[in-house]
């Protein structure tokens, strides 16, 4: 029992660095922060998509995202389909990075 306590105390008091390596924190700081938004498509074109998210007992939220040539789209976009959009906020508006069309499962 004493050996177990001594070992645990030794581990807790050992000088361990919990700081990430220099290259890791610089890469994370330079990478743009991306966010996610899920909802139902209410309008879309070749250069933008509008998605509405409705939460029960709250007001709905509508967001429009710009679609660029770098935007990846998984699935077929259509009106009234559920999507998840990974985007980066910008001064010109939100830019979609990845759009995933969620297929509904038949019961």
ABEGO torsion letter per residue (X at the ends): XAAAAAAAAAAAABBBBABBBAAAAAAAAABBBBBBBBEBBABBBAABBBBBBBBBGBBBBBBBBBBBAABBBBEBBBBGBBBBBBBBBBAAEBBBABBBBBBBBBX
